[in-house]
Amino acid sequence: MSVDAQTVRRIAHLARIAVSEADVAPLQGELNAILAFVEQLGAVDVANVEPMTSVTPMAMKKRADVITDGDRAQEVVANAPETEDHYFIVPKVVE
Amino acid sequence: MTELNELTLAEARDGLRAKDFSARELAQAHIAALEKARALNAYLLETPDRALAMAEVSDAKIAKGEGRPLEGLPLGIKDLFCTHGVVTTAGSKILEGFEPHYESAVTHNLWRDGAVMLGKLNLDEFAMGSSNETSAYGNVISPWRRNGSDAPIVPGGSSGGSAAAVAAHLCLGATATDTGGSIRQPAAFTGTVGIKPTYGRCSRWGTVAFASSLDQAGPIARTVRDCAILLGSMAGPDARDTTCVDLPVPDFEAAVSRGVKGLTIGIPKEYRVDGMPAEIQRLWDQGAEWLRAAGAEIREISLPNTRYALPAYYIVAPAEASSNLARYDGVRYGLRVPGKDIVGMYENTRAAGFGREVKRRIMIGTYVLSAGYYDAYYVRAQKIRTLIKRDFEAVYAAGVDAILTPATPSSAFAIGEKASADPVEMYLNDVFTVTVNMAGLPGIAVPAGLDAQGLPLGLQLIGRPFDEETLFATAQAIEDAAGRMSLPRAWWA
C-alpha cells in the first residue's frame, strides 16, 4: 500500500501537524519508503495467532480505589504557556 | 596516576568506602572533565552545583558510616528522565524549558541510594533515532575516531549522550532507555556496556514515553560489573507503573562472577544477514569460542521470525508514539505557537516543536491506526509479535540459557553518512536489537573488539525473562576474554 499526496495531507491533519505544500511530496516519499518496508509482513501466516496484548505474562496490578494524590493545582499548571486561576487558557472554541 | 573520573564505578565506590578520596573530589574531577568536553555535546545541561551539594551529603554519610549503595557516585542522566526542578527536554524543542515538578522512579531510586547527578544527557528527539542526529540540540560527537581520520563519528542512539559521556569518562555511568536498541546500539558503538532489562524490571513512571509496550530503562557503564551495580538500584517495584513487576531485585553484582560453566548458549542462524561484514562474523565466532572455552555449551538455534521483527516494530512503535505524543498540544506544557483557532494552534505548535523524524513517525503511527488500516497493519504486527516471542520461548524451553548475537550490523558511521532520503536505511541499525524489545526480553551489549578502522564492535546476549543474572555472568566471561576496552584518550580536552 502507498499513500498519495491527498492522504499525506489527511494524515497530517489527523495528527494535528501543519504541513506546508512544499513538504507534502518529500513526506509522501518517506512515508511510502516505510510502508514499502513493512509490506513484507503481508507474507506472514497469522491465522489463529493471538495479537500480543501483554509483554510479560502478568495480571495487571490494581490498587485500591482511593485518593492518593492531589492539591497540586499550582504544580500542574506551572509549565503551561498560558494559565489563569489554575486553569489552562486556550483559544476560544465556542462562539 | 589514574584520574578519579577514569576509575570504574566499582573502583570509585570502593575508594570512597576506603576514604582514599572524598565524594567532593570525585564530583569535582568529573565537573572539570565535562567542562573540557563540551565539543562532544554529550551534556545538554550541566548541574555542577547540585552535584557538589549531593557530594557533600555523601561525604557526611560516609563519615558517619552510613554510606548507601551508590554513595557519592557521579552519574549522567539521559534527558528523557524527568528530574524535579531540572529542565527535561527529551531532546525536543516542544519541551524546551519544561521543568518537572516530580522525579522519575528510576532517578529517584538512584538518589535514594546516594548517587550524585552531574547533568542531563543529549539524545535523539523523544528517543527516536540511532545516531543522535535527530536531537533538536545538536549532534553528539563520539569520543571515538577512525584510524588516521578526524571525521566526527556518531555515538549511536538514541542514548548517544549517555554512551559518549561514559566512553569519554564524563560520568561513572549513565541512565539510558531502550525501545528498539537505544541502549545496546550506542553501547556497542562506543565500546561501553549497556543492558536493557526485561520489560517491567524498571518502572517507566516519570520517563518521557515513546512506545509504552517497548520502552525500558537501563544503565550504560564501562564494565559489566558497573552495569550490574547500577541496575540493582534502578530496578524495583513501583505501584505507579502497572507494567512494573512486583519482583524482588536480585543481587546482580553477585551474579557477575558466577561463570558460564554448564550454560547453554544459542547461536541463531537467522542473524547471519546478507551483507554482514566479515569482521562482524569473525567477532561473533570469536565470542562463541570464548564462551566455549569458559565452559559453556554452544548450540545452533533457529528463531525463524527474526526478519519480521524490524518491520513489525515500525508499525507498533510509531502507533504507540503517535498516541503518546498527542499530549504535546501547546496547552499544558512546552511550546505554543498561535493559530487561527484551537486546531490551528495545535497544528502550528506541533509543526514547529517536533523535528522531521518525530513527525514522520507520528504520521506513520496515525496512518496505521486510522479507520480501515488498523487490522491490516497494527493487529497484524501485534500477531507477528506473538510469533517472535514464541520463537524465543521455544529455544528457552529446549534448554538454551542465553543467546549470543552481534549487537549491530556495522561499527559506528560518520555524522551525516546515513542522511539519505530513505529513513529505512537508518532503521536497519536496530536489526539485531529490536527483536528483544518486541519479545520483552533482557539484552546486554558488551564490547568485544575493534574493527579494521579502529572502531569498537560489540556482542549482544539475550536472556530469559527476568534472568538478567545469567546475562551479567555471560557478559563478564566475554569481558574477561576480550579484555577491558581501551577507551580513546581525550583529544577534545
Interface residues (C-beta under 8 A of the other chain):
Chain A: M1 V3 T7 V8 I11 A12 H13 L14 A15 R16 I17 A18 V19 P26 L27 G29 E30 L31 A33 I34 L35 F37 V38 E39 Q40 L41 G42 V44 V46 V49 E50 P51 M52 T53 V55 T56 M58 M60 K61 K62 R63 R72 E75 V77 A78 N79 A80 P81 E82 F88 V90 P91 K92 V93
Chain B: G97 F98 E99 H101 T198 Y199 G200 S213 L214 A239 T242 T243 V245 D246 N305 R307 Y308 P311 A312 Y314 I315 S322 A326 D329 G330 V331 R332 Y333 G334 L335 R336 P338 G339 D341 I342 V343 G344 M345 Y346 E347 N348 R350 A351 F354 K359 R360 I362 M363 I364 T366 Y367 S370 Y373 A376 Y377 V379 R380 A381 Q382 K383 I384 R385 T386 L387 K389 A421 D422 P423 V424 Y427 A439 G440 P465 F466
